[in-house]
């Protein structure tokens, strides 16, 4: 696309195009994180933050967490990054022939204008003195306001200018890097994929209904597209003093409604409530707004994924009851007679029906699920293999090793070593 421009001139040219077309500052960092050109004034105007870390330092840390060397030639995708102070950035690590050129940073910008009240509540969350609020408010008032959808399209434009390749909205949203969510101590059958951003309140009710309809239908792609149309400035305020508390309250409300939508979509109620508890507990532990936004969308996507998986499995109510009970009681003794009591069936008949529908005996299904849980526990620090075997009701370490190798082809020790090498 830009073959007629010399390689050393391409990046500054692209930065100028973005600056002029989107009215958002753009900066070029080299592979060492040093500024090469077009340093935007807002970087320099930002007041001192808690801890003294500057914007460039935060962006450099983000790049280190997502190394450029991890990208295949031409495959680098833009990251949408929001700081704890709600500044938004597009971060595009340069790959392929431009790999040594570093990265392009577009920002800072805001999703919505900042009022004095919203700035005060945010700065209160960060324990900044009242005397600094006026400077921060001036800073926020000087930042460009780019709504969520326009920022996404700017990221797609930047990617196309650099790589010459088209990038869809779904590809952008589904590739956002997020830190892994730690499993609760007892574990859950959670397949969380972290994305970005936030939803609601005080929008057109039809838009909210559409969002929850996608959860009921198990359609994550449409869920992501719909959430991108929500406008930040129309969110409800559920706490006067703390913007962080307000965001958490909104997230909890959205997860509660998503739980109901998932149940209406066919997800067994105990699984839906378990997911709801887990996501709300995680959100309550977070300490900054961007993390709450990411966790909220991750929860909505998780519900959509579970509805989709539940529909594709086409389980009878009997199998769903048994699998749900196993899901919630994996750390307890599980017997065929117990499951028969849950399903209200004769144990022998339940055994035949379960194997016919699932292609596996009840006892083998329980073993397989416990091995899957063991694999998740192995990724958590401070838990020994003997602890895992005991907690999951394997008779002894040697039996645990035998069953683990049956389902994975490796011993527990080999699996844990392989995972540590991968990470």
VOLOPA-538343 format. One record per residue (C-alpha): residue number from 1; x, y, z. Coordinates in steps of 0.25 Angstrom, whole numbers, padded with zeros to 4 digits. Example, Ala and Ser with C-alpha at 12.3 -4.5 7.8 and 13.67 -1.06 7.14 Angstrom:
VOLOPA-538343
{1,{0049,-0018,0031}}
{2,{0055,-0004,0029}}
***
This chain:
VOLOPA-538343
{1,{0000,0000,0000}}
{2,{0011,0010,0003}}
{3,{0022,0003,-0005}}
{4,{0026,0016,-0012}}
{5,{0030,0022,0001}}
{6,{0044,0018,0007}}
{7,{0044,0009,0019}}
{8,{0050,0020,0028}}
{9,{0039,0030,0024}}
{10,{0027,0020,0025}}
{11,{0024,0021,0040}}
{12,{0025,0036,0041}}
{13,{0016,0037,0029}}
{14,{0006,0028,0035}}
{15,{0006,0035,0048}}
{16,{0003,0048,0042}}
{17,{-0008,0042,0034}}
{18,{-0014,0037,0047}}
{19,{-0012,0050,0054}}
{20,{-0019,0058,0043}}
{21,{-0030,0049,0040}}
{22,{-0034,0044,0054}}
{23,{-0030,0057,0061}}
{24,{-0023,0048,0072}}
{25,{-0008,0049,0075}}
{26,{0001,0038,0070}}
{27,{0016,0035,0074}}
{28,{0026,0025,0069}}
{29,{0034,0018,0078}}
{30,{0047,0010,0074}}
{31,{0049,-0005,0079}}
{32,{0055,0000,0092}}
{33,{0043,0009,0095}}
{34,{0050,0022,0092}}
{35,{0042,0033,0085}}
{36,{0046,0034,0070}}
{37,{0036,0045,0066}}
{38,{0023,0052,0067}}
{39,{0023,0053,0082}}
{40,{0009,0058,0086}}
{41,{0007,0069,0095}}
{42,{-0003,0062,0105}}
{43,{0009,0053,0109}}
{44,{0016,0065,0114}}
{45,{0003,0072,0120}}
{46,{-0001,0060,0129}}
{47,{-0001,0064,0144}}
{48,{0007,0055,0153}}
{49,{0000,0042,0156}}
{50,{0001,0033,0169}}
{51,{0014,0026,0169}}
{52,{0020,0035,0159}}
{53,{0020,0026,0147}}
{54,{0018,0033,0133}}
{55,{0009,0030,0121}}
{56,{0021,0026,0113}}
{57,{0026,0017,0124}}
{58,{0012,0010,0125}}
{59,{0012,0008,0110}}
{60,{0026,0002,0110}}
{61,{0022,-0008,0120}}
{62,{0010,-0012,0112}}
{63,{0019,-0014,0100}}
{64,{0029,-0023,0108}}
{65,{0017,-0031,0113}}
{66,{0013,-0033,0098}}
{67,{0027,-0035,0092}}
{68,{0028,-0031,0077}}
{69,{0036,-0043,0075}}
{70,{0024,-0052,0078}}
{71,{0017,-0047,0065}}
{72,{0019,-0054,0052}}
{73,{0023,-0045,0040}}
{74,{0011,-0036,0036}}
{75,{0002,-0042,0047}}
{76,{0003,-0031,0058}}
{77,{-0011,-0027,0063}}
{78,{-0014,-0014,0070}}
{79,{-0017,-0014,0085}}
{80,{-0027,-0005,0091}}
{81,{-0021,0000,0104}}
{82,{-0028,0008,0115}}
{83,{-0020,0013,0127}}
{84,{-0025,0014,0141}}
{85,{-0028,0029,0139}}
{86,{-0037,0025,0127}}
{87,{-0028,0030,0116}}
{88,{-0029,0021,0103}}
{89,{-0018,0017,0094}}
{90,{-0016,0009,0081}}
{91,{-0003,0001,0082}}
{92,{0002,-0006,0069}}
{93,{0015,-0014,0071}}
{94,{0022,-0013,0057}}
{95,{0025,-0027,0051}}
{96,{0031,-0033,0038}}
{97,{0041,-0024,0031}}
{98,{0037,-0012,0041}}
{99,{0039,-0021,0053}}
{100,{0052,-0013,0057}}
{101,{0044,0000,0056}}
{102,{0037,-0003,0070}}
{103,{0022,0002,0071}}
{104,{0012,0012,0068}}
{105,{0004,0018,0079}}
{106,{-0009,0026,0076}}
{107,{-0014,0034,0088}}
{108,{-0017,0038,0099}}
{109,{-0032,0040,0096}}
{110,{-0045,0039,0104}}
{111,{-0058,0031,0102}}
{112,{-0066,0043,0107}}
{113,{-0064,0057,0112}}
{114,{-0060,0058,0127}}
{115,{-0068,0067,0136}}
{116,{-0063,0073,0149}}
{117,{-0071,0063,0157}}
{118,{-0066,0050,0149}}
{119,{-0052,0055,0150}}
{120,{-0053,0057,0165}}
{121,{-0059,0043,0167}}
{122,{-0048,0037,0159}}
{123,{-0037,0044,0166}}
{124,{-0043,0041,0179}}
{125,{-0042,0026,0175}}
{126,{-0027,0028,0173}}
{127,{-0025,0036,0186}}
{128,{-0020,0048,0179}}
{129,{-0020,0061,0188}}
{130,{-0032,0071,0185}}
{131,{-0021,0082,0181}}
{132,{-0017,0073,0168}}
{133,{-0031,0072,0163}}
{134,{-0032,0085,0156}}
{135,{-0019,0081,0148}}
{136,{-0025,0068,0144}}
{137,{-0038,0074,0140}}
{138,{-0030,0084,0131}}
{139,{-0023,0072,0125}}
{140,{-0035,0064,0123}}
{141,{-0042,0075,0116}}
{142,{-0030,0076,0106}}
{143,{-0031,0062,0102}}
{144,{-0039,0058,0089}}
{145,{-0052,0050,0091}}
{146,{-0053,0038,0082}}
{147,{-0065,0029,0085}}
{148,{-0062,0014,0085}}
{149,{-0066,0010,0071}}
{150,{-0058,0022,0065}}
{151,{-0046,0017,0073}}
{152,{-0048,0003,0068}}
{153,{-0049,0008,0054}}
{154,{-0036,0016,0056}}
{155,{-0029,0004,0060}}
{156,{-0034,-0004,0048}}
{157,{-0029,0007,0039}}
{158,{-0015,0008,0046}}
{159,{-0014,-0007,0044}}
{160,{-0017,-0006,0029}}
{161,{-0008,0005,0027}}
{162,{0004,-0002,0033}}
{163,{0001,-0016,0028}}
{164,{-0007,-0014,0015}}
{165,{-0017,-0025,0021}}
{166,{-0032,-0023,0025}}
{167,{-0036,-0025,0039}}
{168,{-0050,-0028,0043}}
{169,{-0057,-0022,0056}}
{170,{-0058,-0037,0061}}
{171,{-0044,-0040,0059}}
{172,{-0040,-0027,0066}}
{173,{-0049,-0029,0078}}
{174,{-0046,-0044,0080}}
{175,{-0031,-0042,0079}}
{176,{-0030,-0032,0091}}
{177,{-0019,-0036,0101}}
{178,{-0023,-0038,0115}}
{179,{-0017,-0044,0127}}
{180,{-0022,-0058,0131}}
{181,{-0032,-0058,0142}}
{182,{-0028,-0067,0153}}
{183,{-0037,-0079,0156}}
{184,{-0044,-0079,0170}}
{185,{-0037,-0088,0180}}
{186,{-0047,-0099,0177}}
{187,{-0047,-0097,0162}}
{188,{-0058,-0097,0152}}
{189,{-0061,-0101,0138}}
{190,{-0058,-0087,0133}}
{191,{-0053,-0084,0119}}
{192,{-0050,-0070,0120}}
{193,{-0046,-0062,0108}}
{194,{-0043,-0047,0112}}
{195,{-0046,-0036,0103}}
{196,{-0049,-0021,0105}}
{197,{-0059,-0011,0109}}
{198,{-0072,-0009,0115}}
{199,{-0087,-0008,0114}}
{200,{-0098,0000,0119}}
{201,{-0108,0007,0126}}
{202,{-0118,0018,0121}}
{203,{-0117,0014,0107}}
{204,{-0128,0011,0097}}
{205,{-0135,-0001,0104}}
{206,{-0136,-0008,0090}}
{207,{-0120,-0008,0090}}
{208,{-0120,-0015,0103}}
{209,{-0130,-0025,0099}}
{210,{-0122,-0028,0087}}
{211,{-0109,-0030,0095}}
{212,{-0116,-0040,0104}}
{213,{-0122,-0047,0092}}
{214,{-0108,-0050,0087}}
{215,{-0105,-0056,0101}}
{216,{-0118,-0065,0100}}
{217,{-0114,-0069,0086}}
{218,{-0100,-0072,0090}}
{219,{-0095,-0062,0079}}
{220,{-0082,-0056,0084}}
{221,{-0078,-0049,0071}}
{222,{-0091,-0041,0071}}
{223,{-0090,-0039,0086}}
{224,{-0076,-0032,0083}}
{225,{-0082,-0024,0071}}
{226,{-0093,-0019,0080}}
{227,{-0085,-0015,0092}}
{228,{-0076,-0007,0083}}
{229,{-0088,0002,0080}}
{230,{-0091,0006,0094}}
{231,{-0087,0021,0098}}
{232,{-0079,0023,0110}}
{233,{-0085,0036,0114}}
{234,{-0099,0030,0115}}
{235,{-0095,0020,0126}}
{236,{-0102,0021,0139}}
{237,{-0095,0026,0151}}
{238,{-0098,0017,0163}}
{239,{-0088,0023,0173}}
{240,{-0087,0038,0175}}
{241,{-0073,0038,0182}}
{242,{-0066,0027,0174}}
{243,{-0065,0024,0160}}
{244,{-0059,0011,0162}}
{245,{-0070,0007,0171}}
{246,{-0080,0011,0161}}
{247,{-0074,0003,0150}}
{248,{-0074,-0009,0159}}
{249,{-0089,-0007,0162}}
{250,{-0092,-0006,0147}}
{251,{-0083,-0019,0145}}
{252,{-0091,-0027,0155}}
{253,{-0104,-0022,0150}}
{254,{-0100,-0026,0136}}
{255,{-0095,-0040,0140}}
{256,{-0108,-0042,0148}}
{257,{-0117,-0039,0136}}
{258,{-0107,-0048,0127}}
{259,{-0109,-0059,0137}}
{260,{-0124,-0059,0134}}
{261,{-0122,-0058,0119}}
{262,{-0113,-0070,0119}}
{263,{-0123,-0078,0127}}
{264,{-0134,-0074,0117}}
{265,{-0124,-0079,0106}}
{266,{-0124,-0093,0112}}
{267,{-0112,-0092,0121}}
{268,{-0114,-0100,0134}}
{269,{-0118,-0091,0145}}
{270,{-0107,-0096,0155}}
{271,{-0096,-0094,0144}}
{272,{-0101,-0080,0141}}
{273,{-0101,-0076,0156}}
{274,{-0088,-0082,0158}}
{275,{-0082,-0074,0147}}
{276,{-0089,-0062,0152}}
{277,{-0083,-0063,0166}}
{278,{-0069,-0066,0161}}
{279,{-0069,-0053,0152}}
{280,{-0075,-0044,0162}}
{281,{-0065,-0049,0173}}
{282,{-0054,-0046,0163}}
{283,{-0059,-0032,0160}}
{284,{-0061,-0028,0174}}
{285,{-0046,-0031,0176}}
{286,{-0041,-0022,0165}}
{287,{-0035,-0008,0168}}
{288,{-0036,0000,0155}}
{289,{-0047,0003,0145}}
{290,{-0041,-0003,0132}}
{291,{-0039,-0016,0139}}
{292,{-0054,-0016,0143}}
{293,{-0058,-0012,0129}}
{294,{-0050,-0024,0123}}
{295,{-0055,-0034,0134}}
{296,{-0069,-0029,0131}}
{297,{-0068,-0032,0116}}
{298,{-0061,-0045,0119}}
{299,{-0073,-0050,0128}}
{300,{-0083,-0046,0117}}
{301,{-0075,-0054,0106}}
{302,{-0073,-0066,0116}}
{303,{-0089,-0067,0118}}
{304,{-0090,-0066,0102}}
{305,{-0080,-0077,0101}}
{306,{-0086,-0086,0111}}
{307,{-0100,-0085,0105}}
{308,{-0094,-0088,0091}}
{309,{-0086,-0100,0096}}
{310,{-0099,-0105,0104}}
{311,{-0107,-0104,0091}}
{312,{-0097,-0112,0083}}
{313,{-0096,-0123,0093}}
{314,{-0111,-0126,0091}}
{315,{-0112,-0132,0105}}
{316,{-0124,-0138,0111}}
{317,{-0129,-0133,0124}}
{318,{-0124,-0145,0131}}
{319,{-0110,-0143,0126}}
{320,{-0110,-0128,0128}}
{321,{-0114,-0131,0143}}
{322,{-0103,-0141,0145}}
{323,{-0092,-0133,0138}}
{324,{-0097,-0120,0146}}
{325,{-0096,-0128,0159}}
{326,{-0082,-0134,0155}}
{327,{-0078,-0119,0152}}
{328,{-0082,-0114,0166}}
{329,{-0077,-0126,0174}}
{330,{-0064,-0130,0167}}
{331,{-0057,-0129,0180}}
{332,{-0066,-0138,0188}}
{333,{-0069,-0153,0187}}
{334,{-0077,-0156,0174}}
{335,{-0084,-0169,0173}}
{336,{-0094,-0174,0163}}
{337,{-0105,-0176,0174}}
{338,{-0103,-0161,0177}}
{339,{-0105,-0157,0163}}
{340,{-0117,-0166,0162}}
{341,{-0124,-0159,0174}}
{342,{-0121,-0146,0167}}
{343,{-0127,-0150,0154}}
{344,{-0139,-0158,0161}}
{345,{-0135,-0171,0153}}
{346,{-0131,-0185,0156}}
{347,{-0116,-0186,0156}}
{348,{-0115,-0197,0146}}
{349,{-0124,-0189,0136}}
{350,{-0117,-0176,0138}}
{351,{-0103,-0183,0135}}
{352,{-0109,-0188,0122}}
{353,{-0115,-0175,0118}}
{354,{-0103,-0167,0122}}
{355,{-0093,-0176,0114}}
{356,{-0103,-0176,0102}}
{357,{-0104,-0161,0101}}
{358,{-0090,-0157,0105}}
{359,{-0082,-0169,0099}}
{360,{-0075,-0171,0112}}
{361,{-0078,-0178,0126}}
{362,{-0082,-0169,0138}}
{363,{-0069,-0173,0145}}
{364,{-0060,-0170,0133}}
{365,{-0067,-0157,0131}}
{366,{-0064,-0153,0146}}
{367,{-0050,-0157,0145}}
{368,{-0048,-0149,0132}}
{369,{-0054,-0137,0138}}
{370,{-0045,-0138,0150}}
{371,{-0033,-0139,0142}}
{372,{-0037,-0127,0134}}
{373,{-0038,-0120,0148}}
{374,{-0025,-0125,0152}}
{375,{-0018,-0119,0139}}
{376,{-0024,-0106,0143}}
{377,{-0019,-0107,0158}}
{378,{-0005,-0110,0153}}
{379,{-0004,-0096,0147}}
{380,{-0006,-0090,0160}}
{381,{0006,-0087,0169}}
{382,{0008,-0094,0183}}
{383,{-0001,-0107,0180}}
{384,{0007,-0120,0180}}
{385,{0003,-0132,0172}}
{386,{0000,-0140,0185}}
{387,{-0009,-0129,0189}}
{388,{-0017,-0129,0176}}
{389,{-0018,-0144,0176}}
{390,{-0024,-0144,0190}}
{391,{-0033,-0132,0188}}
{392,{-0039,-0139,0175}}
{393,{-0041,-0152,0183}}
{394,{-0031,-0161,0176}}
{395,{-0027,-0173,0185}}
{396,{-0012,-0170,0184}}
{397,{-0001,-0163,0176}}
{398,{0002,-0175,0167}}
{399,{-0013,-0177,0164}}
{400,{-0014,-0162,0161}}
{401,{-0002,-0163,0152}}
{402,{-0008,-0175,0144}}
{403,{-0021,-0169,0142}}
{404,{-0015,-0155,0138}}
{405,{-0006,-0162,0128}}
{406,{-0018,-0170,0122}}
{407,{-0025,-0157,0118}}
{408,{-0013,-0148,0115}}
{409,{-0002,-0157,0110}}
{410,{0007,-0151,0121}}
{411,{0010,-0152,0135}}
{412,{0006,-0141,0144}}
{413,{0020,-0137,0146}}
{414,{0023,-0137,0131}}
{415,{0011,-0129,0129}}
{416,{0014,-0118,0139}}
{417,{0029,-0117,0134}}
{418,{0023,-0115,0120}}
{419,{0014,-0104,0124}}
{420,{0025,-0097,0132}}
{421,{0034,-0098,0119}}
{422,{0022,-0092,0111}}
{423,{0020,-0080,0120}}
***
